[in-house]
Amino acid sequence: MTEISMKQLRYFEALARHGHFGRAAEACAVSQPALSMQVKELEESLRAPLVERGARQIRLTPLGEELARRARDILQAVDELDELARSSQNLLSGRLRMGVIPTVAPYLLPAVITRAAERFAELELLPRETMTQKLVADLVEGRLDTAIVALPVSEPALEERALFDEEFVLVRPARDRAKALPTLQALREMRLLLLEEGHCFREQALSFCQMPSHPPRDLIEGSSLTTLVQMVGAGLGVTLIPQMAVPLETRCATVCVARLPEPRPSRTIGMIWRRTSPLSAQLDQVAQLVREAGLAAVTAGLDGA
């Protein structure tokens, strides 16, 4: 058997994960023909087909399924060798793949990147914004080193480090500024604008309002907090946003912001990483940096509420 390359394993694992040559090539930042050629060479090395190629999608053969599982383990082990070498130097350097949830990324990442550049000159931060479920899967499978999320995530393979808490604040049309704050019962009867399904912030808002996870079909949803706040400014309803989002999201919207009565809704923001990661000590240093940036962001948000 000819030697199997790491490139072949990475491309095949991406194909197995995405189930599509085009999306796999995009994830690997290569052309589709280049990825297809490497997978074909891998099949020739193994003298067996790994993929059933259809017109619109691919299906792994039984051998392909088994190889995909083993490839993930191999790739994660190789990545951890790099982490082990970096951890032995007792300093933060090289690439750090950091995931961030969408309701945190725009408000915290700029400060985190700036502070990291000042404090860890040899560190190259590679952020990726996506939802919690995807971040957890990518962490467990070794495609990320760490992630900033709302806790808890309750994944046994991951270490959780709580960093700071922030409130949810109420956003109403500017014309409602002089009105009394609604009670929880009154808030449930108002048109509450929510993020679309998949966002953990949506579930946290529904939980505070004691509303079902599947509210009425006429509910208005948005793909981002920016969209929600702009719809509030247009008079379509009210919404809740996290404290750190206030300065950015309300700057160009005709809305007013208020803290809710006690007990105020809130969330805990933290960092997660694999329990087996050799970079745990260094990630603790990053967590302290994120905590400092987060506390500054929520203080600024409270000033604007």
Beta strands, then each sheet from edge to edge (+ up, - down):
strand 1: 51-53
strand 2: 58-60
strand 3: 94-100
strand 4: 123-129
strand 5: 146-151
strand 6: 158-173
strand 7: 192-195
strand 8: 221-222
strand 9: 238-242
strand 10: 255-259
strand 11: 266-274
sheet 1: 1+ 2-
sheet 2: 4+ 3+ 5+ 11- 6+ 9- 7- 8-
sheet 3: 4+ 3+ 5+ 11- 6+ 10-
end
